[in-house]
Amino acid sequence: MGTALDIKVKRANKVYHAGEMLSGVVVVSGKDSVQHQGVSLTVEGTVNLQLSAKSVGVFEAFYNSVKPIQIINSTIEMVKPGKFPSGRTEIPFEFPLHVKGNRVLYETYHGVFVNIQPQKRKLTPSPVAFTVTPETLQNVKERALLPKFLIRGHLNSTNCVITQPLTGELVVESSEAAIKSIELQLVRVETCGCAEGYARDATEIQNIQIADGDVCRGLSVPIYMVFPRLFTCPTLETTNFKVEFEVNIVVLLHPEHLITENFPLKLCRM
């Protein structure tokens, strides 16, 4: 059996903010004693950007901007050269999380085209009311062929705390065509680039059906969506990348009419 090395931090949830102390122990375990040349601990935080397949080759200048962006880098010497005895040895450590220069310590996040490896914000509620009719729809080629309908509703706020649900309600006031389904579609929009151009990719990360079948006219349908923990992060915007979120209210009418109303969201962690 060889020597095993493990790092354990004291904070159970492993959530830290810039300036806080990171503490824990390095555990060295081995059946026999072992000579060593010293032990150092390094903490690194980077933002990694990458092109989507459809954006490769669109503009060459982008390749320089997608190099990893280092936001934190600290190294401490824990033990000078010597010898570890057999059994288990614990080496405590503690140091503050300081970012490099004027960088920002973004929240850890793993997307399709943006990865952040290691902020509290003020949130102002922003309720949005909406009315959807054939006349309010955009990007419609043959508006005259659409059945008549009137859908009203509201979102309680498009500025959202990421740990709390998106809420609101929707009412189908009238519709000539029968309704098949009403859904909430959460979309993540990742943008990477530089001054010469940007690559923008939208990914559906959650779809929830809030009504099935031809709903009663005038009936209030609750809008309730919990943000998926592994696929969302606070909205952020930097020089070289952005991570944004949108929600689509999708109404499917018979026979095959698809109605979509889009709302940009701003997510934050309180």
C-alpha positions in Angstrom: 0.0 0.0 0.0 1.4 3.5 -1.0 0.9 6.9 0.6 -2.5 8.5 0.2 -3.1 12.3 0.2 -6.4 14.0 0.8 -7.6 17.6 1.3 -10.5 18.3 3.6 -12.1 21.7 4.1 -13.9 22.6 7.4 -17.0 24.2 5.8 -19.5 21.5 5.0 -21.3 23.3 2.2 -18.0 24.5 0.6 -19.5 27.9 -0.3 -17.1 30.8 0.1 -17.0 34.5 -0.8 -14.0 36.7 -1.7 -12.0 37.7 1.4 -13.3 34.8 3.6 -10.9 32.3 5.2 -10.4 28.9 3.6 -9.4 26.4 6.2 -9.0 22.6 6.6 -6.5 19.9 6.8 -4.3 17.9 4.4 -4.4 14.2 5.4 -1.4 12.0 4.7 -1.9 8.3 5.2 0.6 5.5 4.8 1.5 2.1 6.1 5.2 3.0 6.2 7.1 6.2 6.9 8.0 8.3 3.9 10.6 10.9 3.0 9.3 14.1 1.3 10.6 17.3 -0.2 8.0 19.6 1.5 4.3 20.1 1.1 2.8 23.2 -0.5 -0.9 24.0 -1.1 -2.1 25.9 -4.2 -5.6 27.2 -4.8 -6.6 28.3 -8.3 -9.7 29.8 -9.8 -10.2 30.0 -13.6 -12.9 30.8 -16.1 -12.7 28.5 -19.2 -14.4 29.5 -22.4 -14.8 27.4 -25.5 -16.3 27.7 -29.0 -19.4 25.8 -29.9 -19.1 23.6 -33.0 -21.2 26.0 -35.1 -18.9 29.0 -34.2 -15.5 27.5 -34.9 -13.9 29.4 -37.8 -16.4 32.2 -37.8 -13.8 34.7 -36.6 -10.1 34.0 -35.8 -9.7 36.8 -33.2 -12.0 34.9 -30.8 -9.3 32.2 -30.2 -7.2 34.7 -28.2 -10.1 35.6 -25.9 -11.0 32.0 -25.0 -7.8 31.4 -23.1 -8.5 30.5 -19.5 -8.9 33.6 -17.3 -7.3 33.2 -13.9 -9.2 35.0 -11.1 -7.4 33.6 -8.1 -4.1 32.0 -7.4 -2.5 31.4 -4.0 0.3 29.1 -2.7 1.3 28.5 0.8 4.2 26.3 2.2 2.7 23.9 4.7 5.6 21.6 5.7 9.4 21.8 5.0 11.3 18.8 3.7 11.3 15.9 6.1 9.7 12.6 6.9 6.1 11.6 7.5 5.7 8.8 10.1 3.6 5.7 9.3 -0.2 6.0 9.9 -2.2 9.2 9.6 -0.8 12.7 9.7 -3.0 15.8 9.6 -1.6 19.2 8.5 -3.9 22.2 9.1 -4.1 25.1 6.7 -5.8 28.5 6.6 -5.6 31.4 4.2 -7.8 34.2 2.8 -9.4 34.0 -0.6 -8.0 37.1 -2.4 -8.7 37.6 -6.1 -6.0 38.7 -8.6 -5.9 42.5 -9.2 -9.4 43.8 -10.1 -10.8 40.4 -10.9 -14.1 39.2 -9.5 -14.5 35.9 -7.7 -17.4 34.5 -9.7 -19.7 31.7 -8.5 -18.6 28.2 -9.5 -20.6 27.2 -12.7 -20.4 24.6 -15.4 -22.3 25.4 -18.6 -21.9 24.1 -22.2 -19.5 26.8 -23.3 -18.6 28.6 -20.1 -17.0 26.9 -17.0 -16.1 28.9 -13.9 -14.0 27.3 -11.2 -13.7 29.4 -8.2 -21.7 38.0 -4.6 -24.2 39.2 -2.8 -26.5 41.6 -4.8 -29.3 43.9 -4.0 -32.5 42.7 -5.6 -35.3 44.9 -6.7 -38.6 43.1 -7.6 -39.7 43.7 -11.2 -43.2 42.3 -11.9 -44.2 41.9 -15.5 -47.7 41.7 -16.9 -48.3 40.3 -20.4 -51.0 40.0 -23.0 -50.7 37.6 -25.9 -52.8 37.9 -29.0 -52.1 37.1 -32.7 -51.3 40.8 -33.1 -48.6 40.9 -30.4 -46.7 37.9 -31.8 -43.3 38.5 -33.5 -41.8 36.5 -36.4 -45.1 35.4 -37.7 -45.2 34.7 -41.5 -48.9 34.1 -42.0 -50.7 36.0 -39.2 -54.1 35.7 -40.9 -54.0 31.9 -40.6 -53.7 32.0 -36.8 -56.8 31.3 -34.7 -58.0 34.1 -32.5 -56.9 34.0 -28.9 -56.4 36.2 -25.9 -54.0 35.1 -23.1 -53.2 37.4 -20.1 -51.0 36.9 -17.1 -48.1 38.1 -15.1 -44.7 37.1 -13.6 -44.3 38.3 -10.0 -40.7 39.3 -10.8 -38.1 38.8 -13.6 -35.4 39.7 -11.0 -35.2 36.3 -9.2 -33.4 34.9 -6.2 -31.9 31.7 -7.5 -32.9 29.7 -4.5 -36.6 30.8 -4.8 -39.1 29.8 -7.4 -40.3 31.9 -10.4 -44.0 32.5 -9.8 -46.9 34.1 -11.5 -50.2 33.2 -13.2 -51.7 32.8 -16.6 -55.3 33.1 -17.8 -56.6 32.0 -21.2 -59.4 34.5 -21.7 -60.5 33.2 -25.1 -59.3 30.9 -27.9 -60.9 29.7 -31.1 -58.7 26.7 -31.2 -58.5 24.0 -28.5 -55.3 24.1 -26.4 -53.1 21.1 -26.3 -50.5 22.1 -23.7 -49.0 25.1 -21.8 -45.3 24.8 -20.8 -42.6 26.8 -19.1 -39.2 26.6 -20.9 -36.1 27.8 -19.1 -33.2 28.8 -21.4 -29.6 29.5 -20.6 -27.8 31.9 -23.0 -24.0 31.8 -23.0 -22.1 34.4 -24.9 -18.3 34.3 -25.5 -16.1 36.6 -27.6 -14.2 39.8 -28.0 -14.4 43.2 -29.7 -14.2 41.5 -33.2 -17.3 39.4 -32.6 -19.3 37.2 -30.2 -20.7 33.7 -30.3 -24.1 33.2 -28.7 -25.5 29.9 -27.8 -28.9 29.2 -26.2 -29.6 25.9 -24.4 -32.9 24.6 -23.0 -32.1 23.5 -19.4 -35.6 22.8 -18.1 -39.2 22.4 -19.4 -42.2 22.1 -17.2 -45.8 21.5 -18.3 -48.2 23.7 -16.3 -51.4 22.8 -18.1 -52.5 19.7 -20.2 -55.4 19.8 -22.5 -58.0 22.5 -23.4 -57.9 24.5 -20.1 -61.1 26.3 -19.0 -61.4 29.9 -20.2 -61.0 32.4 -17.4 -59.3 30.0 -15.1 -56.1 31.1 -13.4 -53.2 28.7 -14.1 -50.3 29.0 -11.6 -46.8 29.6 -12.9 -44.2 28.0 -10.6 -40.7 27.0 -11.6 -37.8 26.0 -9.3 -34.4 26.9 -10.8 -32.3 23.7 -11.3 -29.3 23.9 -9.0 -26.8 22.2 -11.3 -27.7 24.2 -14.5 -28.1 27.8 -13.2 -26.0 30.4 -11.6 -26.4 34.1 -10.9 -26.6 36.2 -14.1 -23.2 37.6 -14.9 -21.6 39.8 -17.6 -17.8 40.4 -18.2 -15.7 41.7 -21.1 -15.3 38.2 -22.7 -18.4 36.3 -21.6 -21.9 36.5 -20.4 -24.3 34.0 -18.8 -27.9 34.9 -19.0 -31.3 33.2 -18.5 -34.7 33.5 -20.2 -38.0 31.9 -19.7 -40.5 31.1 -22.5 -44.2 30.6 -22.0 -45.1 28.1 -24.7 -48.8 27.5 -25.7 -49.5 24.7 -28.2 -52.9 25.0 -30.0 -54.7 22.5 -32.3 -53.8 21.5 -34.8 -50.1 22.6 -34.8 -49.8 26.2 -33.8 -47.0 27.0 -31.4 -47.1 30.3 -29.5 -44.1 31.5 -27.5 -43.7 34.6 -25.3 -40.1 35.3 -24.1 -39.0 37.0 -20.8 -35.4 37.7 -19.9 -34.5 36.9 -16.3 -31.9 38.2 -14.0 -30.8 35.6 -11.4 -28.9 36.5 -8.2 -28.0 34.9 -4.9 -29.0 36.7 -1.7 
